Amino acid sequence: MRLTVYTDYSLRVLMYLGVRGQDHLATIQEIADTYQISKNHLMKVTYDLGKYGYIETIRGRGGGIRLAIAPQEIVIGEVVRKTEEDFHIVECFNPENNLCRIAPECRLKNALYEALQAYLKVLDSYTLEDVIHSKTSLMQLFGLGEKE
């Protein structure tokens, strides 16, 4: 299974904000520069993360974004479910477009469905706090000083 770039960027934004802490405002440009990715891509990601209640946006001069809830309350599996368009890892998972001739008798789809559920269950066992546990190392990798 492969996550979309949208989900990848969503998780990266949350990790960056989690490392920065809820007291610090970050900008989309700052995050884009840190990860060397397009600011335009992050605009929609941050907008949607705000809609989902994960981040809050402070407008105006000196504004920015920050986590709206504590990192230990953000479940990675939940974020993935909200940010992925679908989980149609094979054609038969999408009833609208399923043209597979063997779908009625195929046992592979059951195995793949079971694997997908296990994958999501593992992600449900991690919070944002778990994945940003080594904050000092991540701050260094982000190019941030410890006091910022």
C-alpha atoms as one frame of an Amber mdcrd trajectory, in Angstrom:
protein
   0.000   0.000   0.000   1.221   3.437  -0.799   0.012   6.644   0.818  -0.726
   9.650  -1.358   1.562  12.684  -1.345  -1.325  14.563   0.258  -1.312  12.219
   3.273   2.477  12.268   3.429   2.497  16.075   3.529  -0.315  16.112   6.087
   1.686  13.890   8.420   4.831  15.951   7.856   3.018  19.191   8.706   1.663
  17.666  11.906   5.105  16.357  12.844   6.705  19.749  12.249   4.061  21.527
  14.309   4.298  18.879  17.016   8.038  19.370  17.322   7.620  23.149  17.425
   5.068  22.895  20.223   1.646  24.415  20.672   3.106  27.711  21.865   4.955
  28.392  18.620   3.366  29.604  15.399   4.846  28.332  12.158   4.209  29.504
   8.624   3.394  27.411   5.604   6.462  28.866   3.905   8.646  27.819   6.839
   7.367  24.247   6.598   7.707  24.203   2.809  11.303  25.421   3.086  12.127
  22.867   5.780  10.896  19.931   3.712  11.832  21.504   0.362   8.336  21.028
  -0.993   5.884  23.335  -2.725   4.116  25.942  -0.622   1.122  25.590  -2.945
   0.816  21.899  -2.078   0.850  22.749   1.620  -1.865  25.400   1.320  -4.621
  22.819   0.740  -3.088  20.395   3.230  -3.072  22.978   6.017  -6.545  24.209
   5.110  -7.913  20.670   5.409  -5.966  19.920   8.606  -7.668  23.001  10.033
 -11.084  21.747   8.880 -10.395  18.420  10.584  -9.547  20.235  13.820  -5.874
  19.243  13.987  -4.437  22.715  13.502  -5.544  26.265  14.037  -4.751  29.209
  11.835  -3.961  32.626  13.246  -4.455  35.319  10.620  -2.802  38.696  10.311
   0.627  40.069  10.982   2.605  37.660  13.098   0.096  34.907  12.376   0.718
  31.324  11.436  -0.407  27.817  12.226  -0.060  25.536  15.230  -1.532  22.351
  16.592  -5.060  22.787  17.878  -4.880  19.677  20.044  -2.126  17.936  21.949
   0.118  15.533  19.999  -0.881  12.601  22.203  -4.502  13.087  21.061  -3.731
  12.886  17.336  -4.005   9.257  16.202  -1.982   8.535  13.062  -4.528   6.022
  11.717  -7.289   8.603  12.027  -5.241  11.172  10.108  -4.542   8.642   7.358
  -8.234   7.729   7.071  -9.193  11.409   6.769  -6.509  12.355   4.275  -6.576
   9.375   1.925  -9.124   9.596  -0.876  -9.925   5.922  -0.705  -8.460   2.563
   0.147  -9.160   0.872  -3.182  -5.861  -0.952  -3.283  -7.235  -3.282  -5.958
 -10.000  -2.835  -8.505 -12.545  -4.994  -6.704 -12.458  -2.724  -3.627 -14.277
  -0.097  -5.706 -17.759  -1.437  -6.502 -18.424   1.383  -9.000 -15.490   0.467
 -11.245 -15.023  -3.223 -10.570 -14.727  -5.087 -13.861 -12.705  -8.004 -12.532
 -14.188 -11.250 -13.820 -13.090 -13.343 -10.867 -14.300 -10.988  -8.132 -17.280
 -13.171  -7.113 -15.008 -16.126  -6.296 -11.729 -14.379  -5.503 -10.206 -15.030
  -2.108  -7.330 -12.646  -2.727  -9.598  -9.666  -2.062 -10.369 -11.091   1.388
  -6.672 -11.425   2.181  -5.988  -7.911   0.929  -8.894  -6.513   2.928  -7.619
  -8.248   6.046  -4.121  -6.864   5.404  -5.511  -3.349   4.958  -7.372  -3.605
   8.254  -4.198  -4.786  10.013  -2.257  -1.886   8.458  -4.780   0.643   9.755
  -4.899  -1.051  13.158  -1.139  -0.615  13.522  -1.408   3.074  12.549  -4.205
   3.433  15.120  -1.757   2.338  17.813   0.460   5.407  17.229  -0.121   9.033
  18.092   1.682  12.088  16.844   3.487  12.183  20.187   4.848   8.692  19.519
   6.300   9.629  16.129   7.891  12.895  17.316   9.339  11.346  20.463  12.922
  12.356  19.573  12.128  16.081  19.398  15.706  17.259  19.873  16.948  15.186
  16.939  14.025  16.249  14.779  14.625  19.916  15.614  18.210  19.532  14.444
  17.078  17.831  11.236  14.573  20.644  10.707  17.396  23.153  11.174  15.803
  24.684  14.247  17.496  25.886  17.397  16.271  24.345  20.621  15.101  27.711
  21.986  13.061  28.758  18.927
